[in-house]
C-alpha cells in the first residue's frame, strides 16, 4: 500500500469512521499530500521515525484529528513543537476555518512546515522558527489563542507554564500523550478535586477532561488531556 493511494485514503476514511469522525475523499487526499511530502523531506531532515504507510496513516494523520471535536471550527490554534506538522496540519485540513500557528525550534522543520502551507494553499496558517519559551514571552501573542495543543512534547506541567499566558479567557490546553505517559496522566487525574472537577497545575486552576482510546487497526493506546482555564 502506497501513501496517497486510494487504498491508503480509504484506510484513513475507515479508521476515522471507527472513532466517529467523518473524513471525506478531498480531506483524505490532502492528508496524503502531507504524508508524501513528509517522507520526501524525511530523507534529508529528521521529521519522523514512522515511515510505514499504514502507521503514518494511523499514528500521524488519524491520531492528529481525534481531538478535533474539542476545537471550535473558527478557533485560533497554536501547535507547540509542531515538527512534521502534527497535529496542526491535519486539524487545519479537517477544520479549514481555523487560524493556526505552528511553532518549532528547528529551522529545517519550520522550512518543511512553510512548504506544506504553500503546497496545500492554506490561508490563516503561519509557521515560525522559535522556541516555545521565547514565543511565550512575546507581548503581541499573549492571550491570543483559544487552544494550545501539543503532542508528546513535554510534561503537562511544563506545557501549562508555556501555554497559559498565551490563552484567551476560558482557553484550553490539549496534550496528546502516548502509552508510555499513562503514569503522568494518572498522576494529574489523582490531583483533581472530586467535588468540583478542578485541578491546580503551576498555580493555575483548570477543569480537566481525560480521554483514553485505542488507535483503529493498530490498537496502540493513547490519551488526550484537555485543560480548560477555570473561572
Residue frames as qw, qx, qy, qz and C-alpha x, y, z in Angstrom:
[[0.000, 0.888, 0.461, 0.000, 0.00, 0.00, 0.00],
 [0.442, 0.233, 0.009, 0.866, 1.39, 3.37, -1.02],
 [0.075, -0.539, -0.382, 0.747, 0.76, 6.65, 0.74],
 [0.239, 0.417, -0.159, -0.862, -1.77, 8.67, -1.20],
 [0.150, -0.061, -0.886, -0.434, -3.23, 5.66, -3.00],
 [0.582, -0.335, -0.301, -0.677, -6.98, 5.04, -2.97],
 [0.760, -0.259, -0.587, 0.100, -6.40, 2.15, -0.57],
 [0.400, -0.032, -0.442, 0.802, -4.41, 4.39, 1.78],
 [0.243, -0.230, -0.014, -0.942, -7.06, 7.10, 1.63],
 [0.703, -0.330, -0.462, -0.428, -9.74, 4.50, 2.39],
 [0.626, -0.161, -0.616, 0.450, -7.74, 3.36, 5.43],
 [0.073, 0.055, -0.280, 0.956, -7.93, 6.93, 6.74],
 [0.486, -0.229, -0.245, -0.807, -11.64, 7.21, 5.98],
 [0.757, -0.268, -0.575, -0.156, -12.49, 3.86, 7.57],
 [0.520, -0.097, -0.572, 0.627, -10.28, 4.41, 10.60],
 [0.095, -0.138, 0.163, -0.972, -11.82, 7.82, 11.19],
 [0.627, -0.287, -0.391, -0.610, -15.29, 6.31, 10.96],
 [0.684, -0.198, -0.672, 0.204, -14.32, 3.85, 13.71],
 [0.325, -0.275, -0.463, 0.777, -13.80, 6.81, 16.07],
 [0.103, 0.794, 0.576, -0.167, -16.89, 8.69, 14.85],
 [0.077, -0.643, 0.197, 0.736, -15.07, 11.19, 12.62],
 [0.698, 0.623, 0.352, 0.001, -16.14, 11.88, 9.04],
 [0.263, -0.525, 0.471, 0.658, -13.26, 12.30, 6.60],
 [0.710, 0.627, 0.167, -0.273, -14.26, 12.98, 3.00],
 [0.869, 0.270, 0.196, 0.366, -12.23, 11.99, -0.06],
 [0.307, 0.842, -0.097, 0.433, -10.80, 15.50, -0.53],
 [0.450, -0.795, 0.342, -0.221, -9.60, 15.64, 3.07],
 [0.914, -0.184, 0.328, 0.151, -8.07, 12.16, 2.76],
 [0.714, 0.564, 0.078, 0.408, -6.27, 13.31, -0.39],
 [0.016, 0.892, -0.231, 0.387, -4.86, 16.37, 1.42],
 [0.718, -0.583, 0.373, -0.073, -3.70, 14.18, 4.30],
 [0.918, 0.154, 0.247, 0.270, -1.97, 12.01, 1.70],
 [0.443, 0.788, -0.084, 0.419, -0.19, 15.01, 0.17],
 [0.349, -0.827, 0.347, -0.273, 1.07, 16.00, 3.62],
 [0.867, -0.323, 0.377, 0.031, 2.24, 12.45, 4.35],
 [0.834, 0.429, 0.127, 0.324, 4.01, 12.07, 0.99],
 [0.237, 0.847, -0.205, 0.430, 5.87, 15.35, 1.39],
 [0.615, -0.696, 0.327, -0.173, 6.75, 14.39, 4.97],
 [0.910, -0.134, 0.339, 0.197, 8.53, 11.24, 3.81],
 [0.639, 0.657, 0.027, 0.398, 10.22, 13.01, 0.88],
 [0.025, -0.864, 0.286, -0.414, 11.69, 15.62, 3.21],
 [0.805, -0.531, 0.246, -0.100, 12.46, 12.95, 5.80],
 [0.908, 0.250, -0.012, 0.337, 15.24, 11.64, 3.54],
 [0.415, 0.582, -0.185, 0.674, 17.18, 14.85, 4.20],
 [0.146, -0.440, 0.439, -0.770, 15.99, 16.04, 7.60],
 [0.184, -0.144, -0.935, 0.266, 14.74, 14.12, 10.61],
 [0.428, -0.234, -0.097, -0.867, 10.97, 14.66, 10.65],
 [0.843, -0.199, 0.135, -0.480, 9.66, 11.26, 11.71],
 [0.206, -0.352, 0.913, 0.003, 10.78, 7.77, 12.70],
 [0.610, 0.328, 0.670, -0.267, 7.45, 6.42, 11.41],
 [0.148, 0.430, -0.546, -0.704, 7.66, 5.61, 7.70],
 [0.156, 0.210, 0.955, 0.136, 5.39, 2.58, 7.18],
 [0.190, -0.269, -0.419, -0.846, 2.36, 3.78, 5.16],
 [0.521, -0.542, -0.635, -0.180, -0.20, 2.21, 7.49],
 [0.515, -0.470, -0.419, 0.581, 1.48, 3.61, 10.59],
 [0.137, 0.009, 0.096, 0.986, 1.80, 7.06, 9.01],
 [0.327, -0.425, -0.536, -0.653, -1.93, 6.98, 8.27],
 [0.619, -0.583, -0.522, -0.062, -2.95, 5.90, 11.76],
 [0.622, -0.433, -0.303, 0.578, -0.25, 7.15, 14.15],
 [0.242, -0.111, 0.072, 0.961, 0.27, 10.52, 12.46],
 [0.182, -0.239, -0.417, -0.858, -2.76, 11.54, 10.41],
 [0.528, -0.506, -0.608, -0.310, -5.64, 9.88, 12.22],
 [0.547, -0.422, -0.503, 0.520, -4.25, 10.39, 15.72],
 [0.200, -0.021, -0.035, 0.979, -3.88, 14.11, 14.96],
 [0.298, -0.297, -0.359, -0.833, -7.54, 14.64, 14.07],
 [0.446, -0.402, -0.795, 0.085, -9.08, 12.75, 17.01],
 [0.213, -0.444, -0.475, 0.729, -9.09, 15.84, 19.31],
 [0.049, 0.243, 0.399, 0.883, -10.83, 17.89, 16.61],
 [0.335, -0.648, -0.624, -0.280, -14.21, 17.71, 18.36],
 [0.481, -0.603, -0.360, 0.525, -12.71, 19.69, 21.24],
 [0.271, -0.261, 0.177, 0.909, -11.85, 22.63, 18.98],
 [0.390, 0.716, 0.351, -0.460, -14.35, 25.18, 17.61],
 [0.714, 0.502, 0.373, 0.315, -14.31, 25.48, 13.79],
 [0.301, 0.853, 0.014, 0.427, -13.14, 29.12, 13.84],
 [0.667, -0.710, 0.002, 0.228, -10.78, 28.91, 16.82],
 [0.259, 0.831, -0.474, 0.133, -7.26, 30.32, 16.99],
 [0.979, -0.196, 0.014, 0.062, -4.94, 27.34, 17.45],
 [0.047, 0.806, -0.588, 0.042, -1.28, 27.16, 18.47],
 [0.989, 0.019, -0.135, 0.060, 0.63, 23.93, 17.84],
 [0.265, -0.837, 0.478, -0.022, 3.76, 23.86, 20.03],
 [0.375, -0.399, 0.818, 0.176, 6.62, 21.72, 18.75],
 [0.759, 0.425, 0.073, -0.488, 4.79, 21.01, 15.51],
 [0.534, -0.285, 0.747, 0.275, 7.72, 19.15, 13.91],
 [0.179, 0.083, 0.809, 0.553, 6.33, 17.46, 10.81],
 [0.314, -0.172, -0.279, -0.891, 3.05, 19.36, 11.20],
 [0.569, -0.373, -0.715, -0.160, 1.27, 17.10, 13.65],
 [0.307, 0.475, 0.824, -0.027, -1.34, 17.68, 14.86],
 [0.102, 0.573, 0.101, -0.807, -1.74, 21.21, 13.44],
 [0.188, 0.256, -0.599, -0.735, -1.82, 20.49, 9.70],
 [0.152, -0.269, -0.930, -0.199, -4.31, 17.58, 9.83],
 [0.008, -0.587, -0.617, 0.523, -6.54, 19.64, 12.13],
 [0.145, 0.497, -0.152, -0.842, -6.45, 22.51, 9.62],
 [0.157, 0.026, -0.827, -0.539, -7.36, 20.07, 6.83],
 [0.148, -0.438, -0.885, 0.059, -10.38, 18.92, 8.84],
 [0.093, -0.833, -0.438, 0.326, -11.36, 22.42, 10.00],
 [0.524, 0.432, 0.231, 0.696, -10.44, 24.90, 7.24],
 [0.113, -0.887, -0.166, -0.416, -11.72, 27.94, 9.18],
 [0.726, -0.570, -0.111, 0.370, -9.15, 27.50, 11.94],
 [0.207, 0.905, -0.309, 0.206, -6.46, 30.15, 12.37],
 [0.953, -0.220, -0.040, 0.205, -3.32, 28.11, 13.02],
 [0.073, 0.866, -0.482, 0.110, 0.16, 28.99, 14.22],
 [0.974, -0.023, -0.144, 0.171, 2.80, 26.24, 14.06],
 [0.066, -0.888, 0.437, -0.131, 6.00, 26.76, 16.04],
 [0.973, -0.067, -0.067, 0.211, 9.14, 24.68, 16.28],
 [0.408, -0.811, 0.295, 0.298, 12.70, 25.22, 17.49],
 [0.629, -0.083, 0.596, 0.493, 14.19, 23.55, 14.39],
 [0.205, 0.583, -0.232, -0.752, 14.73, 25.83, 11.41],
 [0.089, 0.140, -0.871, -0.463, 14.69, 22.87, 9.00],
 [0.072, 0.419, 0.896, -0.130, 11.38, 21.61, 10.34],
 [0.187, 0.686, 0.285, -0.643, 9.87, 25.07, 10.00],
 [0.135, 0.402, -0.574, -0.701, 11.07, 25.16, 6.39],
 [0.041, -0.171, -0.958, -0.226, 9.06, 21.98, 5.84],
 [0.094, 0.593, 0.675, -0.430, 6.01, 23.46, 7.57],
 [0.182, 0.622, -0.081, -0.758, 6.17, 26.54, 5.34],
 [0.095, 0.179, -0.816, -0.541, 6.48, 24.26, 2.31],
 [0.013, 0.373, 0.928, -0.020, 3.30, 22.45, 3.37],
 [0.145, 0.645, 0.372, -0.651, 1.43, 25.72, 3.89],
 [0.217, 0.498, -0.416, -0.729, 2.27, 26.67, 0.29],
 [0.064, 0.053, -0.941, -0.328, 1.61, 23.19, -1.12],
 [0.012, -0.481, -0.868, 0.123, -1.82, 22.87, 0.48],
 [0.003, 0.469, 0.290, 0.834, -2.61, 26.55, -0.27],
 [0.369, -0.575, -0.647, 0.338, -3.60, 27.18, 3.33],
 [0.035, -0.680, -0.030, -0.731, -4.96, 30.53, 4.45],
 [0.530, -0.702, 0.159, -0.450, -4.73, 31.76, 8.04],
 [0.945, -0.250, -0.012, 0.209, -1.76, 29.49, 8.81],
 [0.221, 0.860, -0.419, 0.188, 1.77, 30.54, 9.71],
 [0.924, -0.156, -0.202, 0.284, 4.88, 28.64, 10.76],
 [0.047, -0.929, 0.277, -0.239, 7.52, 30.25, 12.96],
 [0.751, 0.162, -0.484, 0.419, 11.02, 29.25, 13.92],
 [0.206, -0.636, 0.332, -0.666, 11.02, 29.98, 17.64],
 [0.282, -0.027, -0.885, 0.369, 11.44, 28.19, 20.94],
 [0.375, -0.651, -0.619, -0.228, 8.21, 27.87, 22.89],
 [0.487, -0.547, -0.358, 0.579, 9.80, 29.57, 25.89],
 [0.208, -0.167, 0.152, 0.952, 10.68, 32.62, 23.79],
 [0.153, -0.407, -0.623, -0.650, 7.36, 32.68, 21.95],
 [0.408, -0.655, -0.630, 0.092, 5.51, 32.78, 25.28],
 [0.371, -0.490, -0.193, 0.765, 7.37, 35.98, 26.18],
 [0.139, 0.207, 0.415, 0.875, 6.22, 37.89, 23.08],
 [0.185, 0.277, 0.443, -0.832, 3.74, 40.50, 24.20],
 [0.449, 0.217, -0.299, -0.814, 1.72, 40.53, 20.98],
 [0.538, -0.021, -0.789, -0.298, 0.80, 36.83, 21.20],
 [0.005, -0.049, -0.806, 0.589, -0.24, 36.78, 24.84],
 [0.382, 0.381, 0.603, -0.587, -3.91, 35.96, 25.45],
 [0.391, 0.453, -0.343, -0.724, -4.44, 35.38, 21.71],
 [0.339, 0.126, -0.886, -0.292, -5.09, 31.63, 21.33],
 [0.768, -0.242, -0.008, -0.593, -8.30, 29.78, 22.06],
 [0.988, -0.134, 0.076, -0.010, -6.48, 26.45, 22.03],
 [0.067, 0.725, -0.684, -0.033, -2.86, 25.46, 22.59],
 [0.987, 0.019, 0.058, -0.150, -2.11, 21.89, 21.55],
 [0.079, 0.688, -0.721, -0.030, 0.99, 19.73, 21.72],
 [0.963, 0.045, -0.194, -0.181, 1.76, 16.11, 21.02],
 [0.933, -0.212, -0.079, 0.281, 4.12, 14.26, 23.37],
 [0.370, 0.773, -0.198, 0.476, 6.38, 17.31, 23.62],
 [0.129, 0.396, -0.586, 0.695, 6.92, 17.83, 27.34],
 [0.138, -0.293, -0.850, 0.415, 5.38, 17.23, 30.74],
 [0.096, -0.760, -0.592, -0.250, 1.89, 18.53, 31.38],
 [0.374, -0.787, -0.206, 0.445, 3.18, 20.96, 33.99],
 [0.361, -0.300, 0.337, 0.816, 5.77, 22.40, 31.60],
 [0.124, 0.428, 0.662, 0.603, 3.15, 22.67, 28.87],
 [0.210, -0.841, -0.496, 0.051, 0.87, 24.60, 31.22],
 [0.393, -0.645, 0.017, 0.655, 3.68, 27.01, 32.11],
 [0.272, -0.061, 0.524, 0.805, 4.36, 27.64, 28.41],
 [0.005, 0.447, 0.729, 0.518, 0.76, 27.78, 27.24],
 [0.173, -0.692, -0.620, 0.327, -1.20, 29.54, 29.98],
 [0.104, -0.563, -0.021, 0.820, -0.01, 33.10, 29.17],
 [0.003, -0.098, 0.633, 0.768, -0.98, 32.58, 25.52],
 [0.014, -0.440, -0.892, -0.105, -4.58, 31.53, 26.13],
 [0.263, -0.435, -0.212, -0.835, -7.67, 33.66, 25.74],
 [0.429, -0.209, 0.527, -0.703, -10.07, 33.84, 28.66],
 [0.835, 0.074, 0.373, -0.397, -11.51, 30.38, 29.14],
 [0.528, 0.578, -0.571, -0.246, -8.97, 28.93, 26.70],
 [0.967, -0.143, 0.169, -0.127, -7.98, 25.27, 26.52],
 [0.016, -0.623, 0.771, 0.132, -4.72, 23.33, 26.58],
 [0.965, 0.117, 0.015, -0.235, -4.80, 19.95, 24.83],
 [0.165, -0.609, 0.773, 0.070, -1.99, 17.47, 25.49],
 [0.911, 0.215, -0.240, -0.257, -1.80, 14.35, 23.33],
 [0.360, -0.600, 0.702, -0.132, 0.01, 11.56, 25.14],
 [0.639, 0.264, -0.693, -0.206, 1.28, 8.13, 24.13],
 [0.859, -0.312, -0.391, -0.110, 1.17, 4.87, 26.09],
 [0.644, 0.063, -0.465, 0.603, 4.43, 5.47, 27.93],
 [0.022, 0.274, -0.249, 0.929, 2.96, 8.54, 29.62],
 [0.552, -0.516, -0.552, -0.353, -0.10, 6.98, 31.23],
 [0.563, -0.357, -0.513, 0.541, 1.62, 7.28, 34.62],
 [0.129, -0.009, -0.066, 0.989, 1.73, 11.05, 34.15],
 [0.392, -0.346, -0.413, -0.746, -1.95, 11.19, 33.22],
 [0.639, -0.451, -0.622, 0.043, -2.81, 9.09, 36.28],
 [0.426, -0.219, -0.377, 0.792, -0.82, 11.46, 38.49],
 [0.098, -0.135, -0.117, -0.979, -2.62, 14.52, 37.13],
 [0.536, -0.386, -0.538, -0.524, -6.04, 12.89, 37.46],
 [0.594, -0.362, -0.640, 0.328, -5.33, 11.90, 41.06],
 [0.242, -0.143, -0.268, 0.922, -4.97, 15.60, 41.91],
 [0.225, -0.396, -0.442, -0.773, -8.45, 16.54, 40.67],
 [0.292, -0.025, 0.542, -0.788, -10.88, 17.81, 43.31],
 [0.017, 0.247, 0.956, 0.157, -13.64, 15.21, 43.24],
 [0.119, 0.650, 0.585, -0.471, -16.30, 17.76, 44.20],
 [0.219, 0.788, -0.016, -0.575, -15.51, 20.42, 41.60],
 [0.836, 0.418, 0.278, 0.220, -13.60, 18.51, 38.90],
 [0.194, 0.952, -0.206, 0.120, -10.89, 21.17, 39.15],
 [0.874, -0.139, -0.046, 0.463, -7.14, 20.57, 39.20],
 [0.080, -0.971, 0.170, 0.147, -4.40, 23.07, 40.04],
 [0.854, 0.132, 0.146, 0.482, -1.24, 22.94, 37.94],
 [0.456, 0.191, 0.012, 0.869, 1.54, 25.53, 38.19],
 [0.033, -0.349, -0.423, 0.836, -0.74, 27.63, 40.44],
 [0.376, 0.098, -0.318, -0.865, -3.46, 27.81, 37.76],
 [0.519, 0.145, 0.736, -0.409, -6.86, 26.18, 38.14],
 [0.320, 0.188, -0.670, -0.643, -8.29, 24.09, 35.30],
 [0.837, 0.077, 0.338, -0.424, -11.28, 21.91, 34.68],
 [0.106, -0.430, 0.854, 0.273, -9.85, 18.63, 33.40],
 [0.884, 0.249, 0.097, -0.383, -11.11, 16.13, 30.88],
 [0.243, -0.449, 0.833, 0.212, -9.28, 12.88, 30.16],
 [0.867, 0.333, -0.007, -0.371, -9.99, 10.67, 27.16],
 [0.346, -0.409, 0.817, 0.214, -8.20, 7.38, 26.59],
 [0.807, 0.449, 0.047, -0.381, -8.59, 5.40, 23.38],
 [0.677, -0.148, 0.628, 0.354, -7.04, 2.78, 21.12],
 [0.200, 0.517, -0.431, -0.712, -5.93, 3.69, 17.62],
 [0.863, 0.324, 0.159, -0.353, -8.00, 1.90, 14.95],
 [0.840, 0.472, -0.269, -0.001, -6.32, -1.06, 13.18],
 [0.437, 0.506, -0.604, 0.433, -3.24, -0.90, 15.45],
 [0.720, -0.531, -0.447, 0.014, -4.64, -0.95, 18.98],
 [0.449, 0.182, -0.354, 0.800, -1.97, 1.45, 20.29],
 [0.317, -0.734, -0.545, 0.252, -3.07, 3.20, 23.46],
 [0.233, 0.406, 0.038, 0.883, -3.37, 6.98, 23.55],
 [0.234, -0.667, -0.573, 0.416, -4.62, 9.66, 25.93],
 [0.132, 0.600, 0.178, 0.769, -5.88, 13.21, 25.46],
 [0.320, -0.521, -0.518, 0.598, -5.78, 15.57, 28.41],
 [0.071, 0.675, 0.318, 0.662, -7.87, 18.71, 27.99],
 [0.365, -0.419, -0.452, 0.698, -7.35, 21.54, 30.48],
 [0.040, 0.739, 0.376, 0.558, -9.74, 24.47, 30.35],
 [0.164, 0.209, -0.397, 0.878, -8.92, 27.53, 32.43],
 [0.299, -0.577, -0.754, 0.100, -11.35, 27.53, 35.33],
 [0.020, 0.248, -0.099, 0.963, -13.12, 30.76, 36.16]]
